[in-house]
Amino acid sequence: MTQYATDLVHSRIRRSARALAVLSLGPLTVVAGVAWALLQPWRVTLLHPYGQGFWWLVVEPSLLVILAGIFFHAFVARPLVQDLEEPG
């Protein structure tokens, strides 16, 4: 094995079940938002925007759920898992 391959093997971190659960909340929320948009397409007014204002088009419940999942994963879950994995 090369030095780089050896470093990759040693750099793998075994995450706890608690950390994996926290990290999976964001992607699961995004999947739920996409599923909601697919299962109820009549609620997504971006597909038929006639007579709707700007905010009515931007503030879609399923789109907000997707954005909340992305925000949670990027700004809450990752720092929280880093804190969970710190020794001490």
C-alpha positions as CSV (number, residue, x, y, z in Angstrom):
1,M,0.0,0.0,0.0
2,T,1.1,3.5,-0.7
3,Q,1.4,6.1,2.0
4,Y,-1.8,7.9,0.8
5,A,-3.8,4.7,0.9
6,T,-2.6,3.9,4.4
7,D,-3.5,7.4,5.6
8,L,-7.0,6.9,4.1
9,V,-7.5,3.7,6.0
10,H,-6.4,5.2,9.3
11,S,-8.4,8.4,8.8
12,R,-11.8,6.7,8.8
13,I,-13.8,7.6,11.8
14,R,-16.3,5.2,13.4
15,R,-19.3,7.3,14.3
16,S,-21.7,6.5,17.1
17,A,-25.3,5.6,16.5
18,R,-26.3,9.0,18.1
19,A,-24.1,10.9,15.6
20,L,-25.4,8.9,12.7
21,A,-29.0,9.6,13.8
22,V,-28.3,13.4,14.0
23,L,-26.6,13.4,10.6
24,S,-29.4,11.5,9.0
25,L,-32.2,14.0,10.1
26,G,-31.4,16.6,7.5
27,P,-31.3,14.2,4.5
28,L,-34.4,12.5,5.7
29,T,-36.2,15.8,5.9
30,V,-35.2,16.7,2.4
31,V,-36.5,13.3,1.2
32,A,-39.8,14.0,3.0
33,G,-40.1,17.4,1.3
34,V,-39.4,15.9,-2.1
35,A,-41.9,13.1,-1.5
36,W,-44.5,15.6,-0.3
37,A,-44.0,17.6,-3.5
38,L,-44.3,14.4,-5.7
39,L,-47.3,13.0,-3.8
40,Q,-49.2,16.3,-3.8
41,P,-48.2,18.2,-7.0
42,W,-51.3,20.4,-7.0
43,R,-49.9,22.1,-3.8
44,V,-46.8,23.2,-5.7
45,T,-48.0,26.4,-7.4
46,L,-44.7,26.7,-9.3
47,L,-46.2,24.1,-11.7
48,H,-49.2,26.4,-12.4
49,P,-48.3,29.9,-11.4
50,Y,-51.2,31.8,-13.1
51,G,-52.5,34.6,-11.0
52,Q,-50.2,34.0,-8.1
53,G,-47.9,36.6,-6.5
54,F,-44.2,36.3,-5.9
55,W,-44.4,35.3,-2.3
56,W,-47.1,32.7,-3.0
57,L,-44.7,31.1,-5.4
58,V,-41.6,31.3,-3.2
59,V,-43.1,30.2,0.1
60,E,-44.2,26.7,-0.8
61,P,-44.5,24.3,2.2
62,S,-42.7,21.4,0.5
63,L,-39.9,23.7,-0.7
64,L,-39.6,25.1,2.8
65,V,-39.3,21.6,4.2
66,I,-36.5,20.9,1.7
67,L,-34.7,24.1,2.6
68,A,-35.1,23.4,6.3
69,G,-33.5,19.9,5.9
70,I,-30.5,21.4,4.0
71,F,-30.1,24.2,6.6
72,F,-30.3,21.7,9.5
73,H,-27.7,19.4,7.9
74,A,-25.3,22.1,7.0
75,F,-25.5,24.4,10.0
76,V,-26.8,22.3,12.9
77,A,-26.1,18.6,12.4
78,R,-22.4,18.9,11.4
79,P,-21.3,21.2,14.2
80,L,-23.3,19.1,16.7
81,V,-21.7,15.9,15.6
82,Q,-18.3,17.5,15.8
83,D,-19.1,18.4,19.4
84,L,-20.3,14.9,20.1
85,E,-17.1,13.4,18.8
86,E,-14.7,15.6,20.7
87,P,-12.9,13.8,23.5
88,G,-13.6,15.0,27.0
